[in-house]
Amino acid sequence: MAQLTVTPEAARGFLLDGKWVEQGDPVEIRAPYDGALVGRVYQGRREHAEAAVAAAVRAFGTTRRLPAFERQRVLRRVAQSLTERKQEIAHTLALEAGKPVKAARTEVERSIFTFNVAAEESARLYGEYLPLDWQEYTAGRWAIVRRFPLGPIAGISPFNFPLNLVAHKVAPAIAAGCSMVLKPAPQTPFSALLLAEAVQQAGWPDGALSVLPLSDDDAGILVTDDRLKLISFTGSAAVGWDIKRRAGKKKVVLELGGNGGVIVHSDADLAYAAERCVAGGFAYAGQSCISVQRILVERSVCNRFTDLLVAGVKRLTVGDPLQESTDVGPLIRERDAVRASDWIQEAVRSGARLLCGGERKGSLLEPAVLTGTHPGMKVNCEEIFAPVVTVEPYTDFQEALQQINHSPYGLQAGIFTHDARLLFAAYEELEIGGLIAGDVPTFRIDHMPYGGIKDSGLGREGLRYAIEEMTEPKLLVMNLR
């Protein structure tokens, strides 16, 4: 099969039931940086979504019976395909997502890791033995518990990691033996289609993975159709909780937003903490749900830390994502840059001080640091999803914990301290899915459990944990009397 190269000349089809389909409406995909035409894709219609669900139902009859070694072999082949096409895929990511190309290469490498770990986990779907002879009438009885694939799955992925967050849905589904229909983000379909091609060429059964761009209305069947047994969604909180409301009987895994908090205590290595906060707050222009957004620093060292932070931010290079020197590229849409700029100005009008950045040119926003904010400002209490952080002092450590918890979100937080008592107090009291000690909340390695509480979501990703979501335990009781 010829490989799907991304060019502006012709619209690209989508994968449906083992075939590349060129039907529906051609949609232009434009680069966030300069609006240049990246390419065109066909957007499927409702009938295509219905056909994809029907294909997934049929294919599940095959995938549920595939032995571990075959699922593992498919996953290894996908990882190898991504490795061979790393530069091409990274270039595509930089174009359609506006991600700096050096960060795009890192995303491809993470996706390769994701599929390799999924290959390992596909052979580790362990069960357990249960002795049942705990009462007189159960003498001679015992049981085993095995995990079985849940069924056909729907996946909806976001724009900000258009390859690796697709991988976090597709790879565990293959490992678990589930079929899937995946709707990629409308701004970044090419990365998902390239991955779909790799999965198809790896030998995954026809119909077991369909990847098709869809309008929100036409994708509604993925939410409401009871033949799909789980929906895995990554995106905004408003959309995610509405999906849960409409999902009916199916399981729902939601990876939603955040406004990542960091605590820097006076005993921390301030230079290291500032360096990590620069990386965590401004990588990919802050467009990650675990980006650093709120930094709380013990008052005695706050000025020194802030000086280090601002100096690091000023060293960042903003510009063309295809340039190797670029650290911060554009936001995905100009209107997102306008919104973030408006929030900055709103904070300044309410008394905050802008220490650096904040200038906007089209979809580019200069990395900004604010201080003198209060918790009710949008730059603190909502998810800004832009290269903007706030820095505020605290006097009492418990006060800092309360400020981190004063948020509708609860995804991840970071803490810099060498005091184990403070670290474990934070671990006990913070209302989050994960605490990162000695680093920023932006830290993630792809096999760890990842997810949040409150408005940040429901369930966990990370290969083994996602596979558990995509399988269900089944009990066999044996009576030998």
HELIX and SHEET records of a PDB file:
HELIX    1   1 ARG A   46  THR A   63  1                                  18    
HELIX    2   2 ALA A   68  GLU A   84  1                                  17    
HELIX    3   3 LYS A   86  ALA A   97  1                                  12    
HELIX    4   4 VAL A  101  SER A  122  1                                  22    
HELIX    5   5 GLU A  136  THR A  138  5                                   3    
HELIX    6   6 ASN A  164  ALA A  176  1                                  13    
HELIX    7   7 PRO A  189  GLN A  201  1                                  13    
HELIX    8   8 GLY A  220  THR A  224  1                                   5    
HELIX    9   9 ALA A  237  ARG A  246  1                                  10    
HELIX   10  10 LEU A  270  PHE A  282  1                                  13    
HELIX   11  11 ALA A  283  GLY A  286  5                                   4    
HELIX   12  12 ARG A  299  LYS A  314  1                                  16    
HELIX   13  13 GLU A  334  ARG A  349  1                                  16    
HELIX   14  14 LYS A  378  CYS A  381  1                                   4    
HELIX   15  15 PHE A  397  ASN A  405  1                                   9    
HELIX   16  16 ALA A  420  GLU A  429  1                                  10    
HELIX   17  17 LEU A  463  GLU A  469  1                                   7    
SHEET    1   A 3 ALA A  11  ARG A  12  0                                        
SHEET    2   A 3 LEU A  37  GLN A  43  1                                        
SHEET    3   A 3 ASP A  25  ARG A  30 -1                                        
SHEET    1   B 2 PHE A  14  LEU A  16  0                                        
SHEET    2   B 2 LYS A  19  VAL A  21 -1                                        
SHEET    1   C 3 GLU A 128  PRO A 131  0                                        
SHEET    2   C 3 ARG A 141  PRO A 149 -1                                        
SHEET    3   C 3 THR A 471  ASN A 479 -1                                        
SHEET    1   D 6 LEU A 209  VAL A 211  0                                        
SHEET    2   D 6 MET A 180  LYS A 183  1                                        
SHEET    3   D 6 ILE A 153  ILE A 156  1                                        
SHEET    4   D 6 LEU A 230  THR A 234  1                                        
SHEET    5   D 6 LYS A 251  GLU A 255  1                                        
SHEET    6   D 6 GLY A 457  LEU A 458 -1                                        
SHEET    1   E 7 ARG A 353  CYS A 356  0                                        
SHEET    2   E 7 ALA A 368  THR A 371 -1                                        
SHEET    3   E 7 VAL A 388  TYR A 394  1                                        
SHEET    4   E 7 VAL A 292  GLU A 298  1                                        
SHEET    5   E 7 GLY A 260  VAL A 264  1                                        
SHEET    6   E 7 GLN A 412  PHE A 416  1                                        
SHEET    7   E 7 GLY A 434  ALA A 437  1                                        
SHEET    1   F 2 ARG A 360  LYS A 361  0                                        
SHEET    2   F 2 LEU A 364  LEU A 365 -1                                        
SHEET    1   G 2 TYR A 409  GLY A 410  0                                        
SHEET    2   G 2 ILE A 453  LYS A 454 -1                                        
END                                                                             
